[in-house]
Structure formats: C-alpha cells, structure tokens
Amino acid sequence: MNKHLLSINDVSAEDIVRILDVAESFREVGTRVIKKVPALRGRTVVNLFYENSTRTRISFELAAKRLSADVINFTTSGTSVAKGESLKDTALTLQAMGADAIVIRHSSSGSPYTLTRWVRGSVLNAGDGTHEHPTQALLDLYTIREKLGRFEGLRVAICGDVLHSRVARSLSFALVKMGADVTLVGPPTLIPPDAPAWGVHVSFDIDEVLPKIDVCYLLRVQRERQRQQYVPSVREYARLFGLTRERVGLLPEGALIMHPGPMNRGVEIDSDVADLPQAVMEEQVTNGIAIRMSLLYLLLGGGSEGAVADG
C-alpha cells in the first residue's frame, strides 16, 4: 500500500482485495455493544472538508473513532478558511498540530495531490472536484463482492451524469481493474468524450442495456456542478434515463440496484424503486464505515493484520 490514497490508480488489484478483506474483519466491530478496537489509539485523523457532506464525513469520523483515533472535524464555516486562509496555510497548521492522516474533500480537482506536498501524514481523497472519489468506489466493490461474490466477468452499468461524477470515474477504473465489464449509460452530453479510453463501453439507451447487466449503478444528477444546461429538463431526463418500476422489470433476476447518495427520488430513481429489496443503498452506507476503517488502519500501520479485530 502507498502512503496516500489519492486515486484508485494508487492501488493494485491485490491491494483492493486486501482492503476488502481487512474491511470484512472490521465489519464485525460494528455489531458489538462497544464498537471500538484500539488499533489507532494515540493517532490523530483530521477530516478537512471544503464541500458539504453527510455520508462521507460521518463515515470517516465513525471509522476513526471505532479505531480509537483522535478525530478533528475541520469545516470551512466558522474557521480561518472563511476569512480567506489558503489551503497551504491550513495544511501547515494541521501539520503543526501533529495530524497523522488528513481526509480531504475539496471542490478543486487535484487538491489532495497538492496537500501531500505540505504535510508528512497520510492524505486520503474523499472527493476532489469532478476527478475521483476512491473510497466510494472501494465501498461499492465491497458491497458488490458481498452480494454477488465476484468481479470477474460481472456486467455493470453506470447510469447518469458521468461527466460531472467523480464516483463514476473511480468506480469505472476499479471495476475494470478487477475484471468486470462496464458500460456507461446516459445522454451524449453527460458522457465524457474520453470515456472509451477508460476501458468501458458507452451506450445512450438505458432500455437496451438493462436486460444484460448484473449491477445497475445510478448516479445523481449533479445540478450544483453543472454550469450550463446539459439536458432539456429534469423531467425529460427522468423519462429517458430514470430507473422506473417498469424499467426494473427489464433487469435480470438477482441484479443489484446501487446509488452513491444522496438520491434525487423521482429523477434518476423512482421513490418506490429505491425501497426495493435489491436496492442496496443502506448496505453501501454501512459498508463505507468498514472500508474506511480498513484504509485508515492500513495507511497508518495499525499493526499486524492478525490483530485487526482484537479488543
């Protein structure tokens, strides 16, 4: 394992299997009465979030606390960042405070890479602009392996606003690395021109793709990242690409429905579809804690893997 996790390209297929296996050990910790192990006692983890987040920030916070690390939650409001402090000066302040790991989410692509120049601790990318979101991809892989038991030859469709989605990039790279067959589905305006170079297929017809897949992974329509109109209307998008109850009928038996959250119910996914048994969004959130425990443990050198779930 590298010192940092900035991109899915930082980890090999063997690293991914190891991360998932260690997460499997930590998953049991969440079922205990006292949900803690002493693996990172005395270490300090900083959550440095320049963008709003619920799932990712709380997931990292819970992961660090369950490993007995000290946690500092640093948001832009109410801090010197709101007064104009630069990322470099914030990083140097955190370095001076002895941060062992910094989890960063930032609206600028590449900011986690820049951060590594100024701090000695490990840096974990919790989402940078429209670039990548590697921990989301890893928790998605964990969920897929848990439910379907394999990656090799698995057929996955990633549907929606691929152009603005850091999740789509990380997940595509990870699935291709693990031997899955990936198809990106969406309107032509929301599929990046360089997408075929990712090792994936591209389709503009969701109805044609759905009968052939094992996993339907839906992306949120990211209106906050769109600087111009990429589709005629949200209603038109929902009609052409939304996963309706009728479209669920096209999926093969046993196919999973996934979404990184937060969902726009009634846009990319109908509300009743989101509550179906094969929709595993709640499991994705639960698995996110175990994956982030695994990553913090492995990156910060928590000790021998035989002691993962001790305590």
C-alpha positions in Angstrom: 0.0 0.0 0.0 1.1 3.5 -0.7 1.3 6.2 2.0 -1.6 8.1 0.5 -4.9 7.2 -1.3 -5.4 9.9 -3.9 -6.8 7.8 -6.7 -7.9 4.3 -7.5 -4.8 4.2 -9.6 -2.8 4.2 -6.4 -3.9 0.7 -5.6 -3.4 -2.6 -7.4 -5.9 -5.4 -7.8 -4.1 -7.2 -5.0 -4.3 -4.1 -2.8 -8.0 -3.9 -3.4 -8.6 -7.5 -2.3 -6.5 -6.8 0.8 -8.5 -3.7 1.7 -11.8 -5.6 1.2 -10.6 -8.5 3.3 -9.5 -6.2 6.2 -12.8 -4.4 6.0 -14.5 -7.8 6.3 -12.7 -8.2 9.7 -13.7 -4.7 10.8 -17.4 -5.2 9.7 -18.0 -7.3 12.8 -16.9 -4.4 15.1 -20.0 -2.5 14.2 -22.2 -5.3 15.6 -20.6 -5.2 19.1 -22.1 -3.4 22.1 -18.8 -1.4 22.4 -18.0 -0.6 18.8 -14.2 0.0 19.3 -10.8 -1.5 18.8 -7.6 0.0 20.0 -5.7 -0.2 16.6 -5.1 3.5 16.2 -5.0 4.7 19.8 -3.0 7.9 20.1 -3.2 8.7 16.3 -4.9 11.8 15.0 -7.2 11.9 12.0 -8.4 15.2 10.6 -11.5 15.5 8.4 -10.8 18.5 6.2 -14.0 19.2 4.3 -14.3 22.2 2.0 -17.5 20.8 0.5 -20.7 19.8 2.2 -21.0 16.2 3.0 -23.1 14.0 5.3 -22.3 10.3 4.5 -18.6 10.6 3.7 -17.7 12.9 6.6 -19.7 11.0 9.2 -18.4 7.6 7.8 -14.8 8.7 8.2 -15.4 10.1 11.6 -17.0 6.9 12.8 -14.3 4.8 11.2 -11.5 6.7 13.0 -13.3 6.7 16.3 -14.0 3.0 16.1 -10.2 2.5 15.7 -9.8 4.7 18.9 -8.1 7.5 17.0 -8.5 11.2 18.0 -10.7 13.0 15.4 -10.7 16.6 14.4 -13.6 17.7 12.1 -12.5 20.8 10.2 -15.1 22.6 8.0 -14.8 25.9 6.2 -17.5 27.7 8.0 -16.5 29.2 11.4 -12.8 28.8 10.7 -10.0 30.9 9.3 -10.8 29.5 5.8 -13.9 31.7 5.9 -11.5 34.6 6.4 -9.5 33.7 3.3 -6.8 31.3 4.7 -5.2 29.3 1.9 -5.2 25.5 1.7 -1.4 25.6 2.3 -1.6 27.6 5.5 -4.4 25.4 6.8 -2.3 22.3 5.9 0.7 23.7 7.7 -1.4 24.4 10.8 -2.7 20.9 10.8 0.8 19.6 10.3 2.0 21.6 13.3 -0.8 20.0 15.4 0.5 16.6 14.6 -2.1 15.2 12.2 -1.3 11.6 11.3 -3.9 11.4 8.5 -5.9 14.1 6.7 -9.1 13.2 4.9 -9.8 16.0 2.4 -12.9 16.8 0.3 -12.4 19.8 -2.0 -14.2 21.3 -5.0 -10.9 21.7 -6.9 -9.7 18.6 -8.7 -6.1 17.7 -7.7 -6.2 19.4 -4.3 -5.3 16.1 -2.4 -2.2 15.8 -4.5 -1.2 19.4 -3.7 -1.8 18.7 0.0 0.8 15.9 0.1 3.5 18.5 -0.6 2.8 20.3 2.7 2.1 17.5 5.2 4.0 14.5 6.5 0.9 12.4 7.3 -1.2 10.3 5.0 -3.7 12.0 2.8 -7.0 10.3 1.8 -9.1 11.7 -1.0 -12.7 12.0 0.0 -13.7 13.6 -3.3 -11.9 16.3 -5.4 -13.9 18.3 -7.9 -15.0 16.1 -10.8 -11.8 14.0 -10.6 -12.1 11.0 -8.2 -13.7 9.6 -5.1 -11.7 6.4 -4.4 -13.2 5.4 -1.0 -16.7 5.4 -2.5 -15.5 3.0 -5.3 -14.0 0.7 -2.7 -17.1 0.5 -0.6 -19.1 -0.2 -3.7 -16.7 -3.0 -4.6 -17.1 -4.4 -1.1 -20.9 -4.3 -1.5 -20.8 -6.0 -4.9 -18.5 -8.7 -3.6 -20.7 -9.3 -0.6 -23.8 -9.6 -2.6 -22.6 -11.3 -5.8 -19.3 -12.9 -4.7 -17.2 -12.0 -7.7 -15.9 -9.3 -10.1 -14.5 -11.2 -13.0 -17.0 -11.0 -15.9 -19.6 -9.1 -13.9 -21.6 -6.8 -16.1 -22.1 -3.3 -14.6 -24.0 -0.3 -16.0 -23.1 3.1 -14.5 -26.0 5.3 -15.5 -26.5 9.1 -15.5 -24.4 12.2 -15.1 -21.0 10.6 -15.7 -19.4 13.9 -16.9 -19.6 15.5 -13.5 -19.2 12.3 -11.4 -16.0 11.6 -9.5 -17.7 8.4 -8.3 -18.2 7.2 -11.9 -14.5 7.7 -12.7 -13.2 5.9 -9.6 -15.7 3.1 -9.9 -15.1 2.5 -13.6 -11.3 2.3 -13.0 -11.7 0.0 -10.1 -14.2 -2.4 -11.8 -12.1 -2.6 -15.0 -9.0 -3.3 -12.8 -10.9 -6.2 -11.1 -12.1 -7.8 -14.4 -15.7 -6.5 -14.7 -17.4 -5.4 -17.9 -18.5 -1.8 -17.5 -21.0 0.2 -19.6 -21.6 3.9 -19.1 -25.1 5.0 -19.9 -26.5 8.5 -20.3 -27.3 11.3 -22.7 -24.4 12.1 -25.0 -23.9 15.5 -23.3 -23.2 13.8 -20.0 -20.7 11.1 -21.2 -17.1 12.4 -21.2 -15.5 12.3 -24.7 -12.5 10.3 -23.4 -14.7 7.6 -21.7 -13.8 4.8 -24.1 -10.2 5.2 -23.0 -11.2 4.1 -19.5 -11.7 0.5 -20.8 -15.5 0.8 -20.7 -18.4 0.6 -23.2 -20.7 3.6 -23.9 -24.5 3.5 -24.6 -27.1 6.1 -24.9 -30.1 3.7 -24.5 -30.8 2.5 -20.9 -33.6 0.2 -22.0 -31.2 -1.7 -24.3 -28.6 -2.1 -21.5 -30.7 -3.1 -18.5 -31.6 -6.7 -19.6 -27.9 -7.6 -19.9 -26.4 -6.4 -16.5 -25.8 -7.7 -13.0 -25.5 -4.3 -11.4 -27.4 -1.1 -12.2 -25.4 1.8 -10.6 -27.3 5.1 -10.8 -25.6 8.5 -10.5 -27.2 11.6 -9.0 -28.0 14.4 -11.5 -25.5 17.0 -10.1 -27.2 20.3 -10.7 -24.8 22.1 -8.4 -21.8 21.2 -10.6 -23.4 22.0 -13.9 -22.6 25.4 -15.3 -24.9 25.0 -18.3 -28.0 23.0 -19.3 -26.9 19.5 -20.4 -30.4 18.1 -20.6 -33.6 19.8 -21.7 -35.2 19.4 -18.3 -35.1 17.2 -15.2 -38.5 15.7 -16.2 -37.1 14.8 -19.7 -34.1 13.2 -18.1 -36.3 11.2 -15.7 -38.4 10.0 -18.7 -35.4 8.9 -20.8 -32.9 7.6 -18.2 -34.7 7.3 -14.8 -35.0 3.9 -13.2 -38.7 3.5 -13.1 -40.7 0.5 -11.8 -41.3 -0.5 -15.4 -37.5 -0.5 -16.2 -36.8 -2.6 -13.1 -38.8 -5.3 -14.8 -36.1 -5.3 -17.6 -33.3 -6.3 -15.1 -32.3 -9.9 -14.8 -33.3 -11.7 -11.6 -30.8 -11.1 -8.8 -29.5 -7.8 -10.3 -28.5 -5.2 -7.8 -29.6 -1.5 -7.8 -26.9 0.9 -6.3 -26.6 4.6 -5.8 -23.8 6.6 -4.0 -26.3 9.0 -2.5 -27.9 11.4 -1.9 -30.7 10.3 -4.2 -32.9 12.5 -6.2 -36.0 10.4 -5.9 -38.2 10.8 -8.9 -35.3 11.9 -11.1 -32.7 9.2 -11.6 -34.6 6.7 -9.5 -38.3 6.4 -8.6 -39.1 6.5 -4.9 -40.6 3.1 -4.8 -37.7 1.6 -6.7 -35.3 3.0 -4.1 -37.1 0.9 -1.4 -37.0 -2.4 -3.3 -35.1 -5.4 -1.7 -32.5 -5.4 -4.5 -31.7 -1.8 -3.9 -28.7 -1.9 -1.5 -28.1 1.8 -0.7 -28.3 1.2 3.1 -25.7 -1.6 2.8 -23.4 0.7 0.9 -23.5 3.2 3.8 -22.8 0.5 6.4 -20.0 -0.9 4.3 -18.5 2.5 3.9 -17.5 2.6 7.6 -15.8 -0.8 7.4 -13.9 0.2 4.3 -12.7 3.5 5.8 -11.6 1.7 8.9 -9.6 -0.7 6.8 -8.0 2.2 4.8 -7.1 4.2 7.9 -5.7 1.0 9.6 -3.6 0.0 6.6 -2.3 3.5 5.7 -1.4 4.4 9.3 0.2 1.0 10.0 -2.1 -0.2 12.7 -0.1 -3.4 13.4 -0.3 -7.0 12.4 -3.4 -8.0 10.4 -4.0 -10.8 12.8 -4.8 -8.2 15.5 -7.3 -6.4 13.3 -10.4 -7.2 15.3 -8.8 -7.6 18.7 -10.0 -5.6 21.6 
